[in-house]
Amino acid sequence: MLVAMADLRMAMQVRYVKLGIVGMGALGPLMAIIMISVFVIFPTTEEETSLILGIMIPMAGTLLAVFSVIPATLIAANSLVGEREQDTLEPLLCTPLTDRELLWGKTLSSLIPSLTILLAGTAVVMIVTNVIFVLYGRPMMLVPDLAGLFLILTAGPAIILTAVSINILISGKVKRVYEAYQTSGAIILVLMIPMFAPIIGMESGIPNTSMVWTVNIVTTLIAATLMIVTWSLAVKRFNRDRMISLR
Amino acid sequence: MDEVVLTGLTKNFGELVAVSEVNLEVPEGTIFGLLGPNGAGKSTTIRLLCTLLRPSDGTATVAGYDIIQNPVDVRQITGVLPEEGNHTLYPSMTGYENLQYFARLYGVPEEEIDGRIEELLTFMELWDRRDDKAGQLSTGNRQRLALCRALLHKPKVLLLDEPTSALDPVAAKRVRELILNFAKKYKQTFFINSHNLAEVQRICDSIAIIDEGKIVLTGKTTELREKLHGLQEYEIRVTGGVSKAESVLKTVDYVEIQRAEIDTIVVRIRDPMQNNSKLMRKLLDAGINIVEFSEEEATLEDLYLQTIKGGAK
C-alpha cells in the first residue's frame, strides 16, 4: 500500500497523467450522460427515442469501462518504466520488498484510482440520467443496464488489471514511458467488441438484448483469460536484472 | 569475520564481460574502496552485491547472506547509495517525506522513524531544509539526502557508489567525515566505489583496483603505501641549467632520471634513505648549486596509473 500511495502521488505530479486521470474520469460519464440525455431532452418520436436508448444504454457501460482503463495505463506506465526513466527505481529495488510485494504495490496504484473512476462514474451516470428522465417525464431506468453493469463489474476490473500486467511485462523491454503507455493502451481494443454489439445485433430496428448479454459475457471471459495469463506471466517474468540492465 | 565476500563473481551483458571472476574479502567494520576507471566494473559489482543484478557465475555473501539464495535478507541489511545518487530521490516529495517513505519500506519501527530522520538530517545539516521538495535542493544537498536514505535503517553494510561525485570540495569533505564517523560509531562496513584516489587514500582501510572487470591489485592501504616507495620521485632544482647535473646523475647507478625541465630534474632514487645524502654530496662536489632537493609525495594515483597501465600487474 505504501508503494501504491507513493506511486499514485508521483503519477499525479506528471501533468499529462493528472490530466488523463481527471479528464478520463470526467469524460466517460459525461459522454454517457450526453449520449443518452440528448435524445430525451430534444424531442423525437417515442419510437425513435426508445430505439436510440435501446442502443445507447448498453453502450454506456462499455464507454465507462473504456475510459477507466486509460488512467490505469497512464499510472502503470509511469510507475515502472517512468521510475526507471526518472532514476528512482534503483533505490526502490534495493529495499527488502519481495517481487510480489513490489508488483502488488505497483498494481494497486493503478487499480484503486481506475476502479474508483469506474464505479464513481457509473454511479454518477445512473443518478444524472434518471434525474433527466424524471425531469422530462420518462420512467426511471437502469443506466447502464444490467448487461452493462455486468460488464463494468467483471470485464472492467479484469481489463484494468490486464493493462497493468502488460506494463509490468514490457517494463524490462521498453525504455520510454510513452512506449509503455501505447503498448498497454492497446488492450482497450478488447472493449470495442461490446461497444458495437448493440448496433450490429439490431434486428429490424429492435436491439437484441440476448446478443448484448452474450457479447458481454464473451468479453468478460476474454478479459478474465487475458488477466490471468498476463498477471501470471508478469509475476513469473518480472526480473530486476532486466529492469536495471535496460538503461 | 569477513562481512562481504565475493567468490568468482562474474557478470556478463551479452558478449561484454563487465565483472570477471572477482574474489574479494572485506572484514567487518572496515572501509573498503574499489578503485577503477569508468567502465571498469565498479558499479556492476555494487549492483550485484545489492541483488539488483544476478551474477552470471560465482556468488557473494553480505553479512553471511548469499546474494542469490537470500536476496531479501541481503537488501534488508545493506544500505545503498546508487551511482549518481542525487538523481535517485523522488523530486516532488520533500526531503523528509523521501526518508519517511524509505524508512517504512525498510521496516523501521514507526515510533523510531521521526527520531532517526531528525538525527540524520541534523547531522547532515539538512534539518532546516526538510520541508523543501527534493527536486529543489542543490546537487550536494540531494547527495547528502540520498546518503541519509542509505543510512536510515542502520544497515550493517553500506554500498556507496561514487559517494562524493558531483560534490564541491566542502560537501565532499563533509561526506567523508560522515563515513568515518559512522564507521566508528556503528561499526558499519563500507564498500565504496570511487575513482577519486585521494579520497580512497584518506578514508579506506583497504582497497582493490579493478580494470576491465578484473581485480588487478588488492591490499591494505598501508601496505599499498609501502609499495609506493619504489615510485617516490625527488625534485632537484639547480641554478645555471640542468645539463651538467643531468650528466652527473647519468653516472649514478641508483638514480633513474624521470624528466628534466629548465632548472629542475625529477629523479627516482633506489633506497633513498641510504642514497639521498650521498647523491647530494656528489652533486655538490661536482660544483652544482642545488637550490632545492624535495620529495614529491607519491600517491595511490601513481600506483593506480602504473597498475592500470600494466606496470604493477
HADDOCK unambig.tbl for C-alpha pairs under 7 A between the chains (distance, minus, plus):
assign (segid A and resid 13 and name CA) (segid B and resid 92 and name CA) 6.99 0.50 0.50
assign (segid A and resid 87 and name CA) (segid B and resid 87 and name CA) 6.32 0.50 0.50
assign (segid A and resid 87 and name CA) (segid B and resid 88 and name CA) 5.12 0.50 0.50
assign (segid A and resid 88 and name CA) (segid B and resid 88 and name CA) 4.48 0.50 0.50
assign (segid A and resid 88 and name CA) (segid B and resid 89 and name CA) 5.98 0.50 0.50
assign (segid A and resid 88 and name CA) (segid B and resid 90 and name CA) 6.51 0.50 0.50
assign (segid A and resid 91 and name CA) (segid B and resid 88 and name CA) 6.95 0.50 0.50
assign (segid A and resid 93 and name CA) (segid B and resid 52 and name CA) 6.79 0.50 0.50
assign (segid A and resid 94 and name CA) (segid B and resid 50 and name CA) 6.37 0.50 0.50
assign (segid A and resid 94 and name CA) (segid B and resid 52 and name CA) 6.77 0.50 0.50
assign (segid A and resid 94 and name CA) (segid B and resid 75 and name CA) 5.81 0.50 0.50
assign (segid A and resid 95 and name CA) (segid B and resid 75 and name CA) 5.67 0.50 0.50
assign (segid A and resid 95 and name CA) (segid B and resid 76 and name CA) 6.63 0.50 0.50
assign (segid A and resid 95 and name CA) (segid B and resid 105 and name CA) 6.51 0.50 0.50
assign (segid A and resid 95 and name CA) (segid B and resid 106 and name CA) 6.11 0.50 0.50
assign (segid A and resid 96 and name CA) (segid B and resid 72 and name CA) 4.99 0.50 0.50
assign (segid A and resid 96 and name CA) (segid B and resid 75 and name CA) 4.98 0.50 0.50
assign (segid A and resid 96 and name CA) (segid B and resid 76 and name CA) 5.03 0.50 0.50
assign (segid A and resid 96 and name CA) (segid B and resid 106 and name CA) 6.29 0.50 0.50
assign (segid A and resid 98 and name CA) (segid B and resid 72 and name CA) 6.64 0.50 0.50
assign (segid A and resid 240 and name CA) (segid B and resid 52 and name CA) 5.79 0.50 0.50
assign (segid A and resid 240 and name CA) (segid B and resid 53 and name CA) 6.72 0.50 0.50
assign (segid A and resid 241 and name CA) (segid B and resid 52 and name CA) 5.75 0.50 0.50
assign (segid A and resid 241 and name CA) (segid B and resid 53 and name CA) 4.42 0.50 0.50
assign (segid A and resid 241 and name CA) (segid B and resid 54 and name CA) 6.13 0.50 0.50
assign (segid A and resid 244 and name CA) (segid B and resid 52 and name CA) 6.98 0.50 0.50
